[in-house]
């Protein structure tokens, strides 16, 4: 590892810590040349699939795009940022588990909407109204009816 201060190419590891989630390692290093210390973060470099949009365009998966949509859906709802980040983590794990090089934006959207529904039904309806492009109040009401039926089935034996 090259020293960020003097550029010397030999450093030694002084301390290693595994993150709470076990997905990264933080290393404290010391430069052999100038004796300055610095930290590095080691994470697994997994390549997420390319997203194929409805119009056929392809673009890299964007964690931030999903977070932006979640922030809007969960606005003024009792759902923490950590819970929202966990949804994105689950989406990323789902995409990696597919083992595909490309995935459709529809598949990602359906996974996101499924995970939102498990956390907060109001946020689910908000997200669904944009994602599914409700054209009028009847589309909105139909989605609410589906939610109510689903809840009744879960409550009744």
GICOR-V275382 format. One line per field, one symbol per residue. psi: psi as a letter, one per 20 degrees, with the letter a starting at -180 (. if undefined). burial: b if it has 24 or more other ideal C-beta (glycine too) atoms within 12 Angstrom, else e. Layout:
psi: ???
burial: ???
This chain:
psi: pppigijqjorqphqppprhijirppppqpphgijqqrqqppqpnpoqrqporhjiqpqqpoghgghghggghjpkqlprhghghhghghggggghhhjqhqqqhgggghgghghghhgohghgggghhggjlphahhgghggggggggghhhhgq.
burial: eeeeeeeeeebeeeeeeeeeeeeeeeeebbbeeeeeebeeeeeeeeebbebeeeeeeeeebeeeebbebbbebbeeeebeeebbeebbebbbebbeeeeeeebebeebbebbbebbbebbbebbbbbbbebeeeeeeeeeeebeeebeeeeeeeeee
